[in-house]
């Protein structure tokens, strides 16, 4: 039976509001950012076309170069921590033979997901307070010589930011890897045990190869999250002391909403977006797995 015109377009009418909102709040915003990046757009002032001047300024800006160097260090460590520590936790849970104990351990890893990330950040900021936290512990151990104003010492501030969240077992990434391990064929695992394979051999030759698609997903998510986010650093140090913990996304935010230079901030945002796109594409090519 031939459907009426209305019945054919009805599905599109249901999804139309989503596309309209995406067009307004996503694609229009991206397009406006691209155009503003070529102007001197500033708060309360008429914009003028500058061409590539903002981009040239960005790559000659020592603060921006320092921010990218800090971002490189943070991104490398974040991606490593996002894969290695949840993988270790998932492997340890896999070899727990007691189902009851396994459920308790799994719950212990997942419960921290209920705590907002900002709460964790502020807790670590308290631990780094020069009058409390780690300094109190060091004084109690008669190691007062090691105490310092952690987040206001440019020599260790970036390290302190990187160590925030230790032991780095993200509940979401842990669940992804744990699910990946459960998807491995039980017959394959049993055959390996019968052949005398040790636990380390099972991990190396069975688990790791079969977890590559899951690792690729975590790699991409953690890479994008590290490059685009700045909430943790903004809450802990604000990019200081000086520019010791400054990163590009935070610099873009301060230039836009602190200095009101929307044109230059848009150029910084475009550079960050291009870096994210390039790194994501390259990483997916490098981590491409065979079917």
N, C-alpha and C positions, 0 to 999 in steps of 0.2 A: 504493500500500500504506500502510495506516494505521500511523503510528509509535507505538511504545509510550510510556508516560508517562515512563519513564527516559530514553529517547532525546531527548524534548522538553525535559527539564529539564537534561540533561547540559551544554549550553553555559553555562547559568547557574551550574552548580556550578564550572566552570572559572574564571569571573570573580568568583565569590563572595569568595574570599580577598582580592582587590584591593579590593572594596567594603568588606569588614570592616576592613581596615587603614586605608583612607581615612576610614571612620567614626570609628575610634579616634584616629588621629593628626592628622586634619585637621578634620573637622566637630565632633567632641567638643571639640577644643582651641578652635575658634572660639566654640562655644556657651559654654564655660567662661569664655572671655575676656569675652564680652558680659555674662555674669552678674557676674563679678568687677568689671567696670568700674563697677557701681552699688554696690559695697561698699567697706569699708576694709580689705579682705583684706591681711594682712601676714604676714611669715615668723614662724611660731611663735605666732601670736595668733588668737583667734576673730574671725571677720569679722562685721560689722554692716552693715545696709542703709543706704546714704547717699543713694540717689536720684541726682540729677544733680550732686551736689556735686563729684565728681571732674572732671566736664566743665567746670563753672564755674571750678574751680581751675585747670584747664589753660589756659583762655583769659585768665586773670588772672596767669598765671605768666610773668614777663618772660623767663625762660630759654627757655620753650617758644616764645614769640613770636620771640625772637632766632633760635632753631633753625629755625623755619619760614622766616624771612627768608633765612638762609644756604642752606636747602634750595631755595628758589626760585631763587637765583642759580646754585647747582650744577646744578639740574635743567635750567634753560634752556640753560646752556652745554653740558651733557652731551648733551642731545637734538640741539643744533645740531652739535656735534662728531661725534656718531654718524652723522649723515646726510651732512654736507657733505664731510668728508675722505675717507670711504670712497667716496663718489660721484665725487669728483675722481679718486681712484686707479682706480676701475673704468672711468671714461671714458678716462683716459690709456692704460690697458691695451687698451681696445677699439680705439684707433687705432694700436696697434703692429701693423705689418704682418707682421713676422717671427714665425712660429709658435714657433720655438725661443726667441727672446727673450721672447715673451709668456708661455711656460711658466715661464721662469726668474723673470720679474717676479712672476707669480702665486704661485709657490712662496715667493718672498721675503716676500710679504704674508701668506701663510698660516702659515709656520713659527712666527712668534711666538705662535700659538695654542697651541703645545705647552708654552709657558712658563706656569706657574701665575701667576694674577693677583697673589697675595701676594708672589711673588718680584719682580715688576715694581715693586710698591709699595715694598718694602724697598730696592730698588735706587735708586729716586727719593729715598727718605728718606736714603740715604747721600749722594746728590748734594747734598741740602739741608743736610747736616751742616756746622756753622760752621767746622770744621777741615779739611774735605776738599771734594771735588766742585766746585761752582760757585765757591766762594770761592777755591779754589786757582787756578782758571782766571783769575778776576778779578785776583788778586794777580800772576799771571804776565804779565798784560796791563797792569800798573801802574794798575789801577783799584781799589785797596784801599778807596777811599772808598765804593764800592758794595757792599762785603761786609757781611753781616749774619747774624744767627742766624735764618735764614729761617722755620723752623717755630715759633719762639718769639717772633716779632714779630707782634703782633696786626694790624698794618697790612697785612701781606703774606701771612699764613699761609693765608687762604682762597684767595688767588690761586695760591699754590704748590700747594695741593691740586687746584685746577681744572686747572692745567697738567700735573699728573702724567699720564704716558702719552702725551705729545706724540710723534708727530704724530697721535694719535687714530685710527689706521686699524685698527679692529677687524677681525680676520680673518673672523669670522662675518658681520658686516654687509657687508664687502667682497664676500664670496662671494654673498650674497643679491642685491646690486646687479649684480654681474658676471653672475650667472645671468639676471637680468632683462634685461640688455642683449642677451644671447645669444638671448633669446626674441623679441626684436623681429624682425619679418619682414625677411628679407634683400632681398626684392623692393622693399620700401618704402625701404630704405636705398639700394639701387642706383638707384631712380627719382629719389631726391632728389639723388644725385651727378650723374646725367645732366642734371638740370634746373639744375645749377650751384650747388647748395647748399654753403655753406662748412661746415667742421667745427662751428663755433659754432651755425650754423643747424640742423644735424642734431641737436646736443645739445638745443637749445631747443625745437624744434618736433616732434621725433620721439622722442628718448630720454626727456626729462623727462615728457611726458604718459604714455608707456607704462610709466614706472617708478613711477607713483603708488601702485599697490597694494603694491609692495615698500617704498616709503618709509613708507607707513602702518604696515606691519608693524614696521619698524625704529623708527619713532616710538613705537609702543606699547611695544615691548620695552625701549627705552632709558628711557622715562618710568617704567615700573614698576620697572625695575632701579635707577634713580636714587633713587626715593622710598622703596624698601623696603630697600636695602642700606646698610651702614655699615662694612663691613670695612676699606675703604681708609682712611677717616678714623680709625677706631679704631686701626689699625696705625701711622699716621703721626703723629697729634697727640693722639688720645684726646679730641678735642673742644676742645682748648686752642689757644693760651694763653687762659686764662679760658674764655669761651664763644665765642671768635672763629670756631671751625670746628665748633661743635656743630650737630647736625642732629636732627630729631625721633626717628628710629629709634634713634640712639645714646643719646639722652636716655632713651628708654623702657627700653633695656637697662640703663642705669646705675641708674635708679629701681627697676627690678625686682630686679636681681641685686647692685646695690651698696647700695641703701638697704632692700631687702626690702619695698618698698611695692607689692605686686602689684596691688592695686585701682587705685591711681592710674596705674600703668604700663599696666594693661589699658585704662583710659580713653584714655591717649595712643595706644595701639595701635589702638583703634577709630577715633579721629580720623584717624590716618594711613591706615587702610584705607578709610575713607569718602572721603578726599581722592583716593586712588588710583583708586577706583571712579568717582568723579565725573569726574575729569580724563580717565580712559580712555574713558568713554562720550562725553564732550564732544568729545574729540579725534577719535574715530572718526566722530562725526557731521560734524565740520568737514572731515575728510579723506575723507569718503565720495565714492567715485568712481562715475561713471555706467557702466553696463554697455555 
